[in-house]
Amino acid sequence: MKEIQKIYKPSRWLMSLNRGDVAVGELLTSYADQSFSVMLSRFNARYGQERNIFVHYHFKRATKIMVLVCVSWEEHLQEFKMKRYEEEWRKRIPIEHR
């Protein structure tokens, strides 16, 4: 079972990710799923291309548990262009958090 981090500052959590990481965290702030979604979209557009990473996320509202899956920018483009790879990143989500 992957350790669940307590997330106080979501932007700092995003900046700590590297390609290949799978991070599991519990949002402890007033950030809603939608607010984080906007922050992540900006992160991917701005820093993702610079750092050659793209971050996917999966959120369980009932538990406030969020799973981030970080792939390379090339993997993301492949997922986007070829539909058969579209759900590959989801296979990296730990079973207990799907």
Summary of the structure (lengths in Angstrom):
residues: 98
radius of gyration: 12.9
end to end distance: 12.4
largest distance: 36.5
contacts: 256
relative contact order: 0.20
helix: 46%
strand: 26%
